[in-house]
Amino acid sequence: MKKTKGLLLAVVALGLLTGCRKFSPEETAVSIGKDGAVTAAVIDKLDKSYYDAEELKANVESSVAEYTKGAGEDALTVEKLEIGEEGDVELLMKYASYKDYAAFNNVDFYVGDITDAYNNGGYRFETGFYQVEKGEIAEEEIQREEIFAGVNHPMVVFSEDMAVEVPGKILYVSSNVELTGKKSARMAGSGASTETESEQATEQKESGAAGDAQEITPKVELIQGGENESAGLAYIIYE
């Protein structure tokens, strides 16, 4: 079952995406809707040494049914699942919110504004940032206080090696992100460390349940840390 779940998560992460608006990446991708919904799709190759088509379909249906039993039927829907004769898999899934995407795939994934990401999400922006000007990444790195001092823009934080399309023009990206368009970008490389900011954010979310979390305004002096501590997280800030 672990191997099956592993393939399912990989399938969810990759693919060719079509939906209510045109979005057809040729790589790992998700799309963020203006309503907060997340659409993810995959084109992958079925490893026949582990699965056959019917087994994969059954496992996808079972995993989705198990999740929606607790989260609600609208939390996750499978819009398309096709498996070709040669084992080519095409899967399209829609999540009601970023929380459903994160929970179902067991990954760090956030969609919201900058202040909420810091105060309630546990994200510390401990990475380099670059401003995006006229669809291109500026050469000079900017300080985090420049982002915090501006408008409280919406943003996406993700931890998978994939592309992301957002519903607005991209303004800033972290140093491990590369642009693929005015509204799309991808993880430039997968990050790995023994204690990444992704893990730290998860720990803060869990500890926040104790009721001792304090509302604060993001300030650089509060988030200083070692360089490259957030190797596992990528940031996209847009308008």
Secondary structure, 3 states (H helix, E strand, C coil): CHHHHHHHHHHHHCCCCCCCCCCCCCCCEEEECCCCCEEEEEEEECCCCCCCHHHHHHHHHHHHHHHHHHHCHHHEEEEEEEECCCCEEEEEEEECCHHHHHHHHCCCEEEEEHHHHHHCCCCCCCCCEEEEECCEECCCCECHHHHHCCCCCEEEEECCCCEEECCCCEEEEECCEEECCCCEEEECCCCCCCCCHHHHHHHHHHHHHHCCCCCCCCCHHHCCCCCCCCCCCEEEEEC
